[in-house]
Amino acid sequence: MAAPKGNLVVGQSGGPTAVINQSLIGVVKEALRHEAIEGVYGARNGVEGVLREDFLDFRKEHDSTLEAVAATPSAGLGSCRFKPKEEDCKNIFQILSKLNARYFFYIGGNDSALSAGIINKIAREQNYELRVFHIPKTIDNDLLVTDHCPGYGSAAKYVAQAFMGNDADNRSLPGIKIDVCMGRNAGWLTAASALARVHPGDGPHLIYLPERGYTLKGMLNDIDKVFSANKRALIAVSEGVADSDGHTFLESEKIRAELKELGMGKLLDLFDLTGEVEELSGGAKRDAFGHVQLSGTGALADFLATVTKIYLFNKCGKKYRVRADTLGYAQRSMPGVVSEVDAIEAREAGAAGVLTAVTGDLSGSICFKRHQTQFGKYLCEPFCAPLEDVSGVNFPKGVKQYRPMEDNLITEAGNDVTPEFVEWLRPLVGQLPVKGLLKGESVKV
Amino acid sequence: MAAPKGNLVVGQSGGPTAVINQSLIGVVKEALRHEAIEGVYGARNGVEGVLREDFLDFRKEHDSTLEAVAATPSAGLGSCRFKPKEEDCKNIFQILSKLNARYFFYIGGNDSALSAGIINKIAREQNYELRVFHIPKTIDNDLLVTDHCPGYGSAAKYVAQAFMGNDADNRSLPGIKIDVCMGRNAGWLTAASALARVHPGDGPHLIYLPERGYTLKGMLNDIDKVFSANKRALIAVSEGVADSDGHTFLESEKIRAELKELGMGKLLDLFDLTGEVEELSGGAKRDAFGHVQLSGTGALADFLATVTKIYLFNKCGKKYRVRADTLGYAQRSMPGVVSEVDAIEAREAGAAGVLTAVTGDLSGSICFKRHQTQFGKYLCEPFCAPLEDVSGVNFPKGVKQYRPMEDNLITEAGNDVTPEFVEWLRPLVGQLPVKGLLKGESVKV
């Protein structure tokens, strides 16, 4: 089908990544090359900008600005956390059709694929030719269909580098260090800490992922064992770490029961401020999507450090150095720590979406397929998948609409990743900084 | 005086920096070039390694290993938190003289200069020719005498980049973001967040430093004002932020009284686990130096986010997006985020120490002097200062043995830095990543 003449509207949604603007500029610069696409407009703050008709004209931006924005983390157009309902999508469509928009691009996660799917359906019902494309982005890498997701490689690089540094730090001042990484449902980002291992004995020595259920005693026992053997321990923990019922640690009755057995019955209450904050402000703790707010608080890390410190003290009678960091927003928006492959692919995804749109496909999500090659060289190319497959909207009830780490990527004990995972991840992150180690034996002078 | 023939012993002490190994390798590689210096030995874990006679022979390490170690953050020889007493220093001297060590180099902070000074004094009293040098390192930049300290530039670069990313993040998803930076006594590192400002309106919009005393109400009022004006706010807070009596927020009775007035009397208790942890483990909260443990816990950030959220809710009846991060260990040991000038100067400091030692000076600390140049070009060179001036050991009682930010570097309101500070800092950090911004006006399509 010939490409319809009209305008293109592009928006960004959800949490930032280091390369989400590469996808934006990929869409914009490819769009500027095609005659069928008349105006290239950016909606500020995603579909919120569409609804309030707040647009920016990309034809008026200088190429040097576009390239500078591409290299800058986080959503250059502004983002939103707004998940439009059917009614909102009808309004969005109305505005798009009024503006003679024939191409709508939405860069975001699972929810953005869903919104794009609804808008696409409405357009078809109305017999209005609108080509709707989703360009995936997420640092969590938990989107369906694609081999991996733009944004993940750079976040993984940050995590790997942070753990390289933390491991060197922990080697020089031995103790127990716990680092909590982002990723509510899937452990991909936490697992990237494994790339920090270069020399024998390097950490992280334990990796805890949301894909498995843990007991507190099992975890403390692991830490104790590693620490006894190495006199130090570096531990990666996902913010989504949960008990065997899938309840996150800070909200788990099982963990509470275990603490009681360990003589620390009160401890969990100290880290849960929900009641007090709600009392003082009327329930400000749930975010607009209804997720429990795990990012942006150090509670899990502080809880784990405290429980470990007390456990070891009560067991050994010694105060060990236990510290914890919550890696924070730098994971998703640190400039200067960007995977080159990730930046290239994010740009490519945007451009491929526009090319697909003008050459025939009516809608879709731009995913990546990794090819098996004879000598193991990394080779990945974009392809267009149905929006519904990526949003998972048509899945039967109870089937996950996101992608957890597959079983073969996690060790049987559940506290580490397998070599298959590291092999899969390495090309997405690319070159890491050097990590030197003085290997010399101790000598008598 | 001719350089004595004998061995060189070098050690590293205190918290890591990204370039402390540049200083180590600077000492080692310069030492290997001088005939007077026979063996070049590294003491593992600083003076602890000297006391247990645990040494590494640098002549046996390959140059490629030395260069890889130089480029790796944190102490390659291992560090220690041990502050030797007079008696320990006597033992250290005994061992050094037994080993025919004629050169002792200690890379570390204020405490290391003090230790070096004591060892130096003992050697002179014993008429043993030992040349004792201190090579300064700290991310806090709070050492006396020197214009700035190796390690600071790289940590400042990390903080600047993290704030660039956090600012872009905050621009794309507006709200209030609080980032807590390291620096107990001095605000140098927190102040480096100012380099993140590139475009008009860029954050950080407020910077709180330990050099000034604050009230909670003043701070909340500042935040409210910035947020009302810009619909977003990015705030840099030093972990050492204190009330007007110098008591840090989480330990301040004044802050407690203010909270009571604001109807949040209980809030501070929720973030202070000292009592509970001590009850369960017998006082594990103080570290070996007697400092209160501020790093490695997210309590201050979580407290500030919670109090801000509740304050604004009670004032405006709206739940605003308030998040906080504690920047953590990545500030001091992030590989790949290193200031080139810092790396060069750290190496230079080590090499200059050895050159000074073999050409005549008997002891000292290698500091940097910045020259005024006609066109403002950055020009800094090392010089040798007395150990006692750097450790501040002979200062009259009550005079600070560290260097806070000078008054002209902080604005009168006390919640920002001056242009003089930014001008002073910029060459120490060097090139930062690009930060693009779509400046286009909103258009009607």
Interface residues (C-beta under 8 A of the other chain):
Chain A: N7 Q12 G15 P16 A18 N21 G39 Y41 G42 R44 E53 D54 F55 L56 D57 F58 K60 E61 T65 L66 E67 A68 V69 A70 A71 T72 P73 S74 A75 G76 L77 G78 S79 C80 R81 L99 A101 Q161 A162 M164 G165 N166 A168 D169 R171 S172 L173 P174 K177 G263 M264 K266 L267 L270 L273 E276 V277 L280 S281 G282 G283 A284 D287 S295 G296 T297 G298 A299 A301 D302 A305 T306 K309 I310 F313 N314 K319 R321 R323 A324 D325 T326 L327 G328 Y329 A330 R332 S333 M334 P335 G336 V337 L432 P433 V434 K435 G436 L437 L438 K439 G440 E441 S442 V443 K444 V445
Chain B: N7 Q12 G15 P16 A18 N21 G39 Y41 G42 R44 E53 D54 F55 L56 D57 F58 K60 E61 T65 L66 E67 A68 V69 A70 A71 T72 P73 S74 A75 G76 L77 G78 S79 C80 R81 L99 A101 Q161 A162 M164 G165 N166 A168 D169 R171 S172 L173 P174 K177 G263 M264 K266 L267 L270 L273 E276 V277 L280 S281 G282 G283 A284 D287 S295 G296 T297 G298 A299 A301 D302 A305 T306 K309 I310 F313 N314 K319 R321 R323 A324 D325 T326 L327 G328 Y329 A330 R332 S333 M334 P335 G336 V337 L432 P433 V434 K435 G436 L437 L438 K439 G440 E441 S442 V443 K444 V445
